Amino acid sequence: MKSQCALLVLVALFGCRGHKVEERASQTAKMPASEQLISNLKVDEASGLAVSADGFHVAFVTPVDNMSIVVRDGRESPRYAGVGKGSLILSGDGSRIAFEVVSGFHAQVFVDGEVQGPYRNIAPGSLLFSQDGRRYAYVAVDEGDHWDVVVDGKIKGPYQGVGQGSLMFSPDGQHYAFIAQNTSGSWGVFLDGETINGADSALPEDALNIPASLTFSPDGHHLAWVSKIGEQWAVVVDGKVSWRYQDIGQGQPVFSPDSKHIAFITLTSGTQAVAIDGKLGNVFRGITDPGPVFSPDGAHLAYIAATDYSSRRSVDLDGKITQSYEGIREDGGFLFSPDSKHLALMSQSGGKNVAVVDGKPGDPYTNAIGLAFSPDSLHFAYSAQIGDKWTVVVDGKTGATFDAVADITFSPDSRRVSYFAKENGKMFLVADGKEGRRYDRILKGSKIVFDSANTLHFLAFDGNEASGTLAIYLVRVTL
């Protein structure tokens, strides 16, 4: 039986073991759900809309008499002259809120009702909470055109400039880092407000191109970035140059989940290679997105590579070229299973998309995307196009078809799969093959969140789409 299972395609790969996923196609069955009305005010999504990571809370900006108010879980703020576009944020659990208020040529930051400033402006996109929500930070320009980094209400600076998008917290929230130009004109990396010591931490004049590479390790103990030193490019870890090359690929170096290893792309004389802890791997014409990917246990590394100038792509797994395909969708998904034992990708063959797990192909579809493993790694799903309709494929079996599908989510016990579907301009939940109530839209930023093996929730819009007056509902579903 084991040898037969190894030869079977996608459906049998996971069907030979484990339990059956309860995903049954039914366009008429309904599911019990409760709705909590959060707000029915007009939502100015362009100015600001934020959904907490836990999916329970929502905040948005709404216009009132040529002014703006911020509504958080139905509670309205005072009126403001204006709210900085895109500045509205919530902490992961929704317990904290922050946004920029703009009035004339001045800006202030409101954090949980506390006013900070005024400043000349706030750097767009710089306002953020740490992952645990306990800390916050942003970049501001003061009245003297100096740049400040404000962390938990305390000002660090002034600086002549701060690298765009460089301000970040470590995953554990214990540290923060950014790139800035000090008053003497030198660029450097700052950790917890202090310059990282050593000549190796100095950055060149074109340091504004460096911030995209700044990254913390998952455990928050290490900080790495890419810097140009002389005519070479280097990977710097904790202020020390670890490796130098002719060139290094754009983007961040990638730490393994256990923070013990680091991988990055090197460029030499028109070829590319992935280096792990400085050790170069196979040389290719190019490394494509998403770049090097570690398995969850950190024991494996895989990436997609081009061996020549054709569209063919190969997979390098732990230094071995395991498979070659006519093409691989860079946006189709490339991921390890949670137990690190399986690797999935979306290949292209004969103008069709084919999901592949451990080198075994599934059925071809006109279009396919959104690969997802179940938490126990025994099941596999993705969305696929059949004609002008879309379906969700679970363990090789297709479900009902709709105009669109999105956000495939397995339950914590891996027995159920749910997703959002769209039909005739309405959106709704599909779970266990049953369709929920139809709404005008699923709230932007909302997702399916399981609270237990058989309960979940999400946020939805329903109302007058044309006027923008949409009721926001917190929808709880029992399966």
C-alpha positions as CSV (number, residue, x, y, z in Angstrom):
1,M,0.0,0.0,0.0
2,K,2.8,2.4,0.8
3,S,4.4,2.0,-2.7
4,Q,1.0,2.5,-4.4
5,C,0.4,5.6,-2.4
6,A,3.8,7.1,-3.4
7,L,2.8,6.7,-7.1
8,L,-0.6,8.4,-6.8
9,V,-1.2,12.1,-7.6
10,L,-2.3,14.9,-5.4
11,V,-5.6,13.4,-4.1
12,A,-4.1,10.1,-3.1
13,L,-0.9,11.7,-1.7
14,F,-3.0,12.9,1.3
15,G,-5.9,10.4,0.9
16,C,-3.8,7.4,1.9
17,R,-3.5,8.6,5.5
18,G,-5.2,10.8,8.1
19,H,-8.8,11.7,8.3
20,K,-11.3,13.0,5.6
21,V,-11.7,16.7,5.2
22,E,-15.4,17.7,5.6
23,E,-15.7,19.8,2.5
24,R,-18.9,18.9,0.6
25,A,-20.3,20.8,-2.3
26,S,-23.8,22.2,-1.5
27,Q,-25.3,25.3,-3.0
28,T,-28.5,25.1,-0.9
29,A,-27.4,24.1,2.6
30,K,-27.1,26.9,5.1
31,M,-25.1,27.3,8.3
32,P,-26.0,28.8,11.7
33,A,-24.5,32.2,12.2
34,S,-24.9,35.3,14.4
35,E,-24.2,38.9,13.4
36,Q,-23.1,41.8,15.6
37,L,-23.7,45.2,14.0
38,I,-20.5,47.2,14.6
39,S,-21.4,50.4,12.6
40,N,-23.5,51.7,9.8
41,L,-21.7,54.9,9.1
42,K,-20.1,55.9,5.8
43,V,-16.7,54.4,5.5
44,D,-13.9,56.5,3.8
45,E,-11.7,53.5,2.9
46,A,-9.2,55.7,1.0
47,S,-8.5,57.7,4.2
48,G,-8.3,54.8,6.5
49,L,-9.6,51.3,7.3
50,A,-7.9,49.0,9.8
51,V,-8.8,45.4,10.9
52,S,-7.0,43.8,13.9
53,A,-5.0,40.7,13.3
54,D,-7.4,38.7,15.4
55,G,-10.3,39.6,13.1
56,F,-12.5,40.9,15.9
57,H,-12.0,44.7,15.7
58,V,-12.3,47.4,13.0
59,A,-11.6,51.1,12.8
60,F,-12.2,53.5,9.9
61,V,-12.4,57.1,9.0
62,T,-15.7,58.7,8.1
63,P,-16.5,62.3,6.8
64,V,-18.8,64.6,8.8
65,D,-19.5,68.2,7.7
66,N,-16.1,68.5,5.9
67,M,-14.3,67.1,8.8
68,S,-13.3,63.5,9.8
69,I,-14.0,61.2,12.7
70,V,-12.4,57.9,13.5
71,V,-14.9,55.1,14.4
72,R,-13.5,52.1,16.4
73,D,-15.8,49.2,17.0
74,G,-18.7,51.6,16.6
75,R,-17.4,54.2,19.0
76,E,-16.8,57.6,17.5
77,S,-13.9,60.0,18.1
78,P,-14.1,63.8,18.2
79,R,-14.0,65.6,14.9
80,Y,-10.7,66.3,13.3
81,A,-9.7,68.6,10.4
82,G,-8.3,65.6,8.6
83,V,-6.8,62.1,9.2
84,G,-3.5,61.2,7.5
85,K,-4.2,59.0,4.6
86,G,-3.4,55.4,5.4
87,S,-2.1,56.2,8.9
88,L,-4.9,54.5,10.9
89,I,-3.6,51.3,12.6
90,L,-4.8,48.9,15.3
91,S,-2.7,46.6,17.4
92,G,-2.9,42.9,16.8
93,D,-5.6,42.3,19.4
94,G,-7.4,45.5,18.6
95,S,-6.9,47.0,22.1
96,R,-4.8,49.9,20.9
97,I,-5.3,52.5,18.1
98,A,-3.1,55.1,16.5
99,F,-3.4,57.6,13.6
100,E,-2.2,60.9,12.3
101,V,-4.3,64.1,12.5
102,V,-3.6,66.8,9.9
103,S,-4.5,70.4,10.3
104,G,-3.1,73.0,7.9
105,F,0.7,72.6,7.8
106,H,0.9,70.7,11.0
107,A,0.4,67.0,12.0
108,Q,-0.1,65.3,15.3
109,V,-0.2,61.6,16.3
110,F,-3.0,60.2,18.4
111,V,-2.1,57.0,20.3
112,D,-5.0,55.6,22.5
113,G,-6.3,59.2,22.8
114,E,-2.9,60.7,23.8
115,V,-1.8,63.6,21.5
116,Q,1.8,63.9,20.4
117,G,3.3,66.7,18.4
118,P,2.7,69.0,16.6
119,Y,5.1,68.1,13.8
120,R,5.5,69.4,10.3
121,N,4.6,65.9,9.0
122,I,4.7,62.2,9.7
123,A,6.5,59.9,7.3
124,P,3.9,58.0,5.3
125,G,3.5,54.4,6.4
126,S,5.9,54.8,9.4
127,L,3.4,54.5,12.2
128,L,3.4,51.0,13.6
129,F,2.8,48.8,16.7
130,S,5.0,45.9,17.8
131,Q,3.6,42.5,17.1
132,D,2.5,42.1,20.8
133,G,0.9,45.6,20.6
134,R,2.8,46.9,23.7
135,R,5.0,49.4,21.8
136,Y,4.6,51.9,19.0
137,A,6.8,54.0,16.9
138,Y,6.8,56.5,14.0
139,V,9.0,58.9,12.0
140,A,8.3,62.6,12.2
141,V,9.7,65.8,10.7
142,D,9.8,68.7,13.2
143,E,9.4,72.4,12.6
144,G,13.1,72.8,12.0
145,D,13.0,70.1,9.2
146,H,14.9,67.7,11.4
147,W,13.9,64.0,11.4
148,D,12.9,62.3,14.6
149,V,12.2,58.7,15.5
150,V,9.5,58.5,18.2
151,V,9.3,55.3,20.2
152,D,6.7,54.9,23.0
153,G,6.4,58.7,23.1
154,K,10.2,59.3,23.5
155,I,12.1,61.2,20.7
156,K,15.3,59.8,19.2
157,G,17.2,62.3,17.1
158,P,17.4,64.7,15.5
159,Y,18.6,63.2,12.2
160,Q,19.1,64.7,8.7
161,G,17.1,61.8,7.3
162,V,15.6,58.4,8.1
163,G,15.6,55.5,5.6
164,Q,12.1,55.1,4.2
165,G,10.4,52.0,5.5
166,S,13.4,51.1,7.7
167,L,11.8,51.6,11.1
168,M,10.8,48.2,12.6
169,F,10.4,46.2,15.8
170,S,11.9,42.8,16.4
171,P,9.4,40.0,16.4
172,D,9.4,39.8,20.2
173,G,9.0,43.6,20.5
174,Q,12.1,43.9,22.7
175,H,14.1,45.9,20.1
176,Y,13.7,48.4,17.3
177,A,15.9,49.4,14.5
178,F,16.1,52.0,11.6
179,I,18.6,53.5,9.2
180,A,19.3,57.3,9.6
181,Q,21.7,60.0,8.6
182,N,23.2,61.7,11.6
183,T,23.9,65.5,11.9
184,S,27.4,65.0,10.5
185,G,26.0,63.5,7.3
186,S,27.0,59.9,7.9
187,W,24.4,57.1,7.5
188,G,24.3,54.3,10.0
189,V,22.1,51.5,11.4
190,F,20.5,52.3,14.8
191,L,19.5,49.6,17.2
192,D,17.3,50.8,20.1
193,G,18.3,54.3,19.3
194,E,22.0,53.8,19.4
195,T,24.4,53.5,16.5
196,I,25.7,50.0,16.1
197,N,29.4,50.3,16.9
198,G,32.2,49.4,14.5
199,A,33.4,50.7,11.1
200,D,31.5,47.8,9.5
201,S,28.2,49.4,10.4
202,A,28.9,52.6,8.4
203,L,26.8,52.9,5.3
204,P,27.5,54.6,2.0
205,E,25.9,57.8,0.7
206,D,23.4,55.8,-1.3
207,A,22.1,54.3,2.0
208,L,18.5,55.2,1.1
209,N,18.6,52.1,-1.1
210,I,19.5,49.9,1.8
211,P,16.5,50.0,4.2
212,A,14.6,47.2,2.3
213,S,17.3,44.8,3.4
214,L,17.2,45.5,7.1
215,T,15.7,42.5,9.0
216,F,15.6,41.0,12.5
217,S,16.0,37.3,13.1
218,P,12.8,35.5,14.3
219,D,14.0,35.3,17.9
220,G,14.9,39.0,17.8
221,H,18.5,38.4,18.8
222,H,20.1,39.3,15.5
223,L,19.9,42.2,13.0
224,A,21.1,41.9,9.4
225,W,21.3,44.1,6.4
226,V,23.1,44.5,3.1
227,S,25.6,47.3,2.5
228,K,28.0,48.5,-0.2
229,I,31.6,48.6,1.0
230,G,34.0,50.0,-1.6
231,E,33.2,48.1,-4.8
232,Q,31.7,45.1,-3.1
233,W,28.4,44.4,-1.4
234,A,28.3,42.8,2.0
235,V,25.9,41.0,4.3
236,V,26.3,42.6,7.8
237,V,25.0,40.8,10.9
238,D,25.0,42.5,14.2
239,G,27.3,45.2,12.9
240,K,30.0,42.9,11.6
241,V,30.6,42.2,7.9
242,S,30.0,38.5,7.5
243,W,30.4,38.0,3.8
244,R,31.4,40.1,0.7
245,Y,30.4,39.5,-2.9
246,Q,30.5,41.3,-6.2
247,D,26.8,42.0,-5.8
248,I,23.9,40.8,-3.6
249,G,20.3,40.4,-4.8
250,Q,17.6,42.9,-3.8
251,G,15.5,42.4,-0.7
252,Q,16.1,41.1,2.8
253,P,18.5,38.3,3.8
254,V,16.3,35.4,5.1
255,F,16.8,34.0,8.5
256,S,15.8,30.4,9.2
257,P,12.8,30.0,11.6
258,D,15.2,28.9,14.4
259,S,17.4,32.0,13.7
260,K,20.5,29.8,13.4
261,H,21.0,30.3,9.6
262,I,20.8,33.1,7.1
263,A,20.3,32.9,3.3
264,F,20.6,35.4,0.5
265,I,21.1,35.7,-3.2
266,T,24.5,36.6,-4.7
267,L,25.3,37.9,-8.2
268,T,28.6,37.3,-10.0
269,S,29.3,38.0,-13.7
270,G,25.7,37.6,-14.8
271,T,25.0,34.5,-12.7
272,Q,23.2,34.1,-9.4
273,A,23.5,31.7,-6.5
274,V,22.0,31.3,-3.0
275,A,24.4,31.4,-0.1
276,I,23.6,29.8,3.2
277,D,25.7,31.2,6.0
278,G,28.1,32.4,3.3
279,K,28.4,29.0,1.6
280,L,27.5,29.3,-2.1
281,G,25.1,26.8,-3.6
282,N,24.5,25.9,-7.2
283,V,25.0,28.6,-9.8
284,F,22.1,29.6,-12.1
285,R,21.2,32.2,-14.6
286,G,18.8,33.7,-12.1
287,I,16.9,33.1,-8.8
288,T,13.2,34.0,-9.1
289,D,10.6,35.1,-6.6
290,P,10.0,34.3,-3.8
291,G,13.7,33.7,-3.3
292,P,15.1,31.3,-0.7
293,V,12.4,29.6,1.5
294,F,13.3,27.8,4.7
295,S,11.1,24.9,6.0
296,P,9.4,25.6,9.3
297,D,11.9,23.5,11.2
298,G,14.8,25.2,9.5
299,A,16.2,21.9,8.2
300,H,15.5,22.5,4.5
301,L,15.9,25.3,2.0
302,A,14.3,25.6,-1.4
303,Y,14.1,28.1,-4.2
304,I,13.1,28.5,-7.8
305,A,15.8,29.0,-10.4
306,A,16.3,29.6,-14.1
307,T,19.0,27.6,-15.7
308,D,18.9,29.3,-19.1
309,Y,17.1,32.2,-20.9
310,S,14.0,30.2,-21.5
311,S,10.8,30.2,-19.3
312,R,11.8,26.8,-17.8
313,R,12.3,26.8,-14.1
314,S,13.9,24.3,-11.7
315,V,13.6,23.7,-8.0
316,D,16.7,23.5,-5.9
317,L,16.0,21.7,-2.6
318,D,18.8,21.4,-0.2
319,G,21.4,21.9,-2.9
320,K,19.9,19.4,-5.3
321,I,17.9,20.2,-8.4
322,T,14.8,18.0,-7.8
323,Q,12.5,18.9,-10.6
324,S,12.3,21.0,-13.8
325,Y,9.2,22.5,-15.2
326,E,8.0,24.4,-18.3
327,G,7.3,27.3,-15.9
328,I,6.5,28.0,-12.3
329,R,4.1,30.7,-11.2
330,E,6.0,33.1,-8.9
331,D,2.7,34.3,-7.5
332,G,1.1,30.9,-7.3
333,G,2.6,29.8,-4.1
334,F,5.8,28.0,-3.1
335,L,5.7,26.6,0.4
336,F,6.6,23.8,2.8
337,S,4.0,22.0,4.8
338,P,3.9,22.8,8.6
339,D,5.7,19.5,9.4
340,S,8.4,20.5,6.9
341,K,8.0,17.1,5.1
342,H,6.3,18.4,1.9
343,L,7.0,21.1,-0.7
344,A,4.3,22.5,-2.9
345,L,4.4,24.8,-5.9
346,M,2.3,25.9,-8.9
347,S,3.8,24.7,-12.2
348,Q,2.9,25.7,-15.7
349,S,2.6,23.2,-18.6
350,G,1.0,23.6,-22.0
351,G,-0.7,26.8,-21.0
352,K,-2.2,25.3,-17.9
353,N,-1.5,25.6,-14.2
354,V,-0.7,22.4,-12.3
355,A,-0.3,22.1,-8.5
356,V,2.7,20.0,-7.5
357,V,3.4,18.4,-4.1
358,D,6.7,16.6,-3.6
359,G,7.1,16.5,-7.4
360,K,3.7,14.8,-8.0
361,P,1.4,16.8,-10.2
362,G,-2.3,17.3,-9.8
363,D,-4.9,18.1,-12.5
364,P,-4.3,20.9,-15.0
365,Y,-6.4,24.1,-14.8
366,T,-6.7,27.3,-16.8
367,N,-5.6,29.2,-13.8
368,A,-4.7,28.2,-10.2
369,I,-3.4,30.0,-7.2
370,G,-3.4,30.1,-3.4
371,L,-1.7,26.9,-2.2
372,A,-2.4,26.0,1.4
373,F,-1.6,23.0,3.7
374,S,-3.7,22.0,6.6
375,P,-2.1,22.4,10.1
376,D,-1.5,18.6,10.4
377,S,0.1,18.7,6.9
378,L,-2.1,15.8,5.7
379,H,-4.3,17.9,3.4
380,F,-3.7,20.4,0.6
381,A,-5.9,22.9,-1.1
382,Y,-5.9,25.7,-3.7
383,S,-8.2,27.7,-5.9
384,A,-8.6,26.8,-9.6
385,Q,-10.4,28.2,-12.6
386,I,-12.8,26.0,-14.6
387,G,-14.1,27.9,-17.7
388,D,-15.1,31.3,-16.4
389,K,-15.8,30.0,-12.8
390,W,-13.5,29.3,-9.8
391,T,-13.5,26.4,-7.4
392,V,-11.5,25.2,-4.4
393,V,-9.6,22.0,-4.9
394,V,-9.1,19.9,-1.7
395,D,-6.9,16.8,-1.9
396,G,-7.5,16.8,-5.6
397,K,-11.3,17.0,-5.5
398,T,-13.1,20.1,-6.8
399,G,-16.0,21.7,-5.0
400,A,-18.8,24.0,-6.2
401,T,-18.0,26.7,-8.7
402,F,-18.3,30.5,-8.2
403,D,-17.4,33.8,-9.8
404,A,-14.4,34.0,-7.5
405,V,-12.9,32.4,-4.4
406,A,-10.4,33.6,-1.8
407,D,-8.8,33.0,1.6
408,I,-8.7,29.2,1.9
409,T,-8.5,28.4,5.6
410,F,-8.3,25.0,7.4
411,S,-9.7,24.5,10.9
412,P,-7.2,24.0,13.7
413,D,-7.9,20.2,13.8
414,S,-7.5,20.1,9.9
415,R,-10.9,18.5,9.5
416,R,-12.6,21.5,7.9
417,V,-11.8,23.9,5.1
418,S,-13.5,27.2,4.5
419,Y,-13.2,30.1,2.1
420,F,-14.9,33.2,0.8
421,A,-16.8,33.0,-2.5
422,K,-18.3,35.6,-4.8
423,E,-21.4,35.1,-6.9
424,N,-23.6,37.7,-8.7
425,G,-21.8,40.5,-7.1
426,K,-22.2,39.2,-3.5
427,M,-19.7,37.6,-1.2
428,F,-20.2,34.9,1.4
429,L,-18.5,32.2,3.4
430,V,-18.4,28.6,2.2
431,A,-17.5,26.0,4.9
432,D,-18.0,22.3,4.9
433,G,-19.5,22.8,1.5
434,K,-22.3,25.0,2.9
435,E,-22.9,28.6,1.9
436,G,-23.5,31.4,4.4
437,R,-25.5,34.5,4.1
438,R,-24.5,36.8,1.2
439,Y,-23.0,40.2,1.9
440,D,-22.1,43.2,-0.4
441,R,-18.4,42.7,0.5
442,I,-16.0,41.0,2.9
443,L,-14.3,43.8,4.8
444,K,-10.9,44.7,3.2
445,G,-8.2,43.2,5.5
446,S,-10.6,40.8,7.1
447,K,-10.0,37.0,7.0
448,I,-11.4,33.8,8.2
449,V,-10.4,33.2,11.8
450,F,-11.2,29.9,13.5
451,D,-11.8,30.2,17.3
452,S,-12.1,26.5,17.7
453,A,-12.4,23.4,15.6
454,N,-16.0,24.2,14.7
455,T,-16.4,28.0,15.2
456,L,-15.1,30.9,13.2
457,H,-15.6,34.6,12.6
458,F,-15.0,37.3,10.0
459,L,-16.1,40.9,9.2
460,A,-18.4,41.8,6.4
461,F,-20.0,44.9,4.7
462,D,-23.7,45.0,3.8
463,G,-25.8,48.0,2.7
464,N,-25.7,50.8,0.1
465,E,-22.5,50.3,-1.8
466,A,-23.1,53.4,-4.1
467,S,-23.4,55.8,-1.1
468,G,-20.6,54.2,0.9
469,T,-23.0,53.7,3.8
470,L,-22.4,50.1,4.6
471,A,-23.2,48.3,7.8
472,I,-20.2,46.5,9.2
473,Y,-21.0,43.1,10.9
474,L,-18.9,40.8,13.0
475,V,-20.2,37.4,11.8
476,R,-19.8,34.3,14.0
477,V,-20.4,30.9,12.5
478,T,-20.8,27.5,14.1
479,L,-20.1,24.5,11.9
